C-alpha cells in the first residue's frame, strides 16, 4: 500500500509537466485517470522513437495510469468528465489559463459539485495579462527563465544553451507534486479542497538559487560558467587520461586535503590560492594547473586516490553508464512493465522510499482509450449507452491484451 492509496486523481493534460506530476502520484499509490481527446495526448505523436505505433516519449511520463478518450467539446463528453471530477480527490491540468473553463471543467465549475477537490493548474506563464494566452513549453521557458543564459561555456562567444533535460517541466512537476500532497493534508484539517496554481517561469526564478544571490550582490546578470561552479574553486570537470570527472574542494580545509591528494601540497599555501576568495580571483590560472595534474592519471586511478582522501569527486557518466552502474542497480529504480506494443518496457520509478509505505509502479503506460469502457461502466453507463457514445465519436476505446504488473529486474 502506498501513502496515496485510495486517492483518486484526474489528469486533463498533455505533454510533460502535469503527466510527470501525476506519474509520481501514481507511484505513491494514487489511482490516476488520464482524460485524453480522441486523437490522444499530443506527445503520443511526438518524439523520435516509436515501436508498433507507440511513443517512447509518452511512455516515459505516463506509466501506471488509466486512459479514457473523451471529446470534451461535446455536451456528452463534458458530462462524462464532470462525473469523473465529482468523485476525484485531485485534478491536475496544464492548459493555458481559461482553457479548462471553456471546456466546462474549470475549477469553479468542479468546486460546485466537489468542494473537497484539490485542483492543480499548471501553465507556462501563469495568469499575467500579457502572457496568459501565449503558448509556452519547456524550451521556450528555459530561454525566458534565464536557464539558457546560465548554461553552456562562458566567455564573449558563449552562446545560450538548452539544458540536457526538460528542467523547467521537471522542476515544476516536482513542485506540483509537493503542493498537491500539502493541499491534501490541509484538506484533512479543514474538510475543504482548494486550487493550487503553478507555472514554469516562476519555477525558473525559484531555481536561480545562488545565481540570484550573485545578481543581488553585483547588480549584474551572472554569466554561464561552463563546467565550473560559480562560487567555489576548484569545483569543476577535469580531463583525465581516459575521460572526464568532477572534483572539488568546498572549503579552505577541504582545499588543503585536495592538494595533498593530487600531490600538489605547494598550491595550498600559495598566496594566490590559499583562501576561497583568492582562488575565485585566480580561477583560470588554477584551473589550467589542475587540468594538467588530472591528465596524468585515468578516471579510475583518480577515483581510488580521491576516495582515500575523502575528496569530493565523481566520474562523469553518460546515460548508459549511469543506468548500468552498481549504484543505480542497488537502488532498483528501473522496473519493467509488460506492454502490448513495447513488450517488456523499462520505466523509472519515483525515487522516494518510506519506512512504512510502498512506492511502486502500478502498471504500464496506457494505450489511447484503453480503459474507456471500463471507466464508463464504473460510473454507471450501460453497454448500450457506451456503444452510442462510441458510434457518435464522443469517446474512443482501444482494446488491449492482458497486462502484467511491474517486475523488478
Protein Blocks (a to p, Z undefined) as FASTA:
>chain_A
ZZkgoiacddddehjlmmmmmmmmmmnopacdddddfkopfklmgcjbdeehiafklmmm
mghiacddddfkbmklmmmmmmmmmmpmbdcdfbdehklmmnopafklmmmmomkbccdd
ddfkljafklmmpccdfklmmmmnommmmgccedjklccdddfbdfklmmmmmmmmmmmm
mmmmmmmmnopacdddddfklmmmmmnmmmmmmmmmnopacddehjacfkbccddddddf
klccddddfbfklmmmmmmmnopaklmmgmklmpmklmmmmmmmmmmmmmmmmmmpcfkl
mmmmmmmnopacdddddfklmmmpmklmmnomaccdddfklopadddddfbddfkbccdd
fbdcddehklmmmmmmmnopafklmmmmmmnomaccdddddddddddZZ
